[in-house]
Amino acid sequence: MSISERDINEAFLARRQILLQEEIKCSVQDRISASILYLNLQNNSTITLIINSGGGLAVSGMYICDAIRNSPAPVHGLVIGDAHSAAFDIFQHCDRRLCYKHARLMFHAIRLNDLPLDRDDFDDHIKEFREWDDELLRLFSKKSGQPLGRIRTWSRQERYFGAKEALKLGLIDEIVMPKRL
């Protein structure tokens, strides 16, 4: 008997948990956002977003960030592997940021893919993405307590952080041990 992805997601939802372990794109954004809305319809108890993702599309990630930011229920992020790029952005929007001790985090400036130069509204898109990137960096600075200049430097470097270093720098709130089933 094989277990389907749907069965897995339903089992997590029953425990007020959402699993994010794939590339962040429109279909994933739809599932994560809908899951947050669904759990909020039930009650305002804590939701745990379990993350192991190399990132993905910035726009899809920002929509998930909006769902977290507007959730009446607190959303706790738990990185069990990687939280890179858009997954890092999502993680930083969580009310509480937890990691397993071998988790790895990475962030960088928003990347523009598939934006043709000959679009009439190209400059408008560039301006919007710069504003989003500045908003993210300010959030990272505020939540971590790190100076904005240091956050900008790390963003340009595509900097990686282990859990211990991330805790020391304020990029996570706590290192937790996996619970035995």
KAMORA-V659534 format. One record per pair of residues at least 6 apart in sequence whose ideal C-beta (glycine too) atoms are under 7 Angstrom apart, sorted by sequence separation. I is the first residue (numbers start at 1). J is the second residue. D is the distance in Angstrom with one decimal. If there is no record, write none. Layout:
i->(I;I)
j->(J;J)
d->(D;D)
This chain:
i->(12;22;91;141;166;12;68;115;141;39;83;161;167;163;9;115;138;141;161;8;36;137;140;20;79;163;18;77;137;137;18;77;88;112;76;88;89;137;75;76;88;110;75;76;77;78;79;80;83;74;77;79;85;13;68;76;81;82;83;84;85;110;16;80;85;110;146;47;65;69;79;109;146;61;65;68;144;145;13;47;49;51;60;64;68;79;144;46;51;143;144;44;45;46;47;48;49;50;51;52;54;58;61;65;16;18;20;24;44;52;53;55;57;61;16;20;33;46;48;50;52;53;54;55;56;16;17;18;19;20;21;22;23;24;25;29;33;36;40;54;55;16;18;21;24;25;28;32;36;40;51;55;17;20;23;24;40;54;26;29;33;39;53;25;29;32;36;24;51;24;36;51;49;109;89;92;107;108;109;92;107;108;92;58;106;107;58;106;106;104;105;104;103;102;105;24;101;24;100;99;105;20;99;62;99;98;101;97;98;97;98;99;100;96;98;100)
j->(18;28;97;147;172;19;75;122;148;47;91;169;175;172;19;125;148;151;171;19;47;148;151;32;91;175;32;91;151;152;35;94;105;129;94;106;107;155;94;95;107;129;95;96;97;98;99;100;103;95;98;100;106;35;90;98;103;104;105;106;107;132;39;103;108;133;169;71;89;93;103;133;170;86;90;93;169;170;39;73;75;77;86;90;94;105;170;73;78;170;171;72;73;74;75;76;77;78;79;80;82;86;89;93;45;47;49;53;73;81;82;84;86;90;46;50;63;76;78;80;82;83;84;85;86;47;48;49;50;51;52;53;54;55;56;60;64;67;71;85;86;48;50;53;56;57;60;64;68;72;83;87;50;53;56;57;73;87;60;63;67;73;87;60;64;67;71;60;87;61;75;91;94;155;136;139;154;155;156;140;155;158;143;110;158;159;111;159;160;160;161;162;163;163;166;86;163;87;163;163;171;87;166;132;172;172;175;172;173;173;174;175;176;173;176;178)
d->(6.2;5.8;6.0;6.7;4.6;5.1;4.7;6.9;4.4;5.1;4.6;6.9;5.7;6.7;6.6;5.8;6.5;4.7;6.1;6.9;6.4;6.4;4.9;6.1;6.1;5.0;6.0;4.4;5.1;5.9;4.7;3.4;5.6;6.1;5.8;6.2;7.0;6.1;5.1;6.2;4.3;5.2;5.7;4.2;5.2;4.7;4.4;5.2;6.9;4.3;6.7;6.8;6.7;6.2;6.9;6.4;6.4;5.3;5.1;4.2;6.7;6.1;5.7;6.7;6.5;4.6;6.2;6.8;6.2;5.8;4.2;5.4;6.2;3.1;5.8;4.5;6.0;4.6;6.9;5.2;5.8;5.9;7.0;5.1;6.2;6.8;3.5;6.4;6.7;7.0;5.3;5.1;6.1;4.9;4.8;5.0;5.1;5.1;4.9;5.1;5.8;5.8;5.1;4.4;6.0;6.7;6.1;6.2;4.5;3.5;6.4;4.6;6.5;5.6;6.7;6.8;6.2;5.8;5.7;6.0;5.8;6.7;4.8;2.6;5.0;5.3;4.6;5.1;5.1;5.0;4.6;6.4;6.8;6.1;5.3;3.9;6.1;4.6;5.8;6.8;4.3;6.6;6.9;6.0;3.0;5.3;6.6;5.0;6.8;5.6;5.0;5.0;5.9;5.4;4.3;5.9;5.3;7.0;5.6;4.9;4.2;6.4;3.8;5.5;5.5;6.9;5.4;5.1;5.5;5.1;6.9;5.7;6.3;5.0;5.7;6.1;7.0;5.6;6.6;5.7;6.1;4.1;6.1;4.5;6.5;7.0;6.7;6.6;4.6;6.0;4.5;6.2;4.7;6.8;5.3;4.6;5.2;6.4;6.9;4.4;6.1;6.8;6.7;6.2;5.0;6.8;5.2;4.6;6.5;4.8;5.2;5.6;6.7;5.5;5.0;6.0)
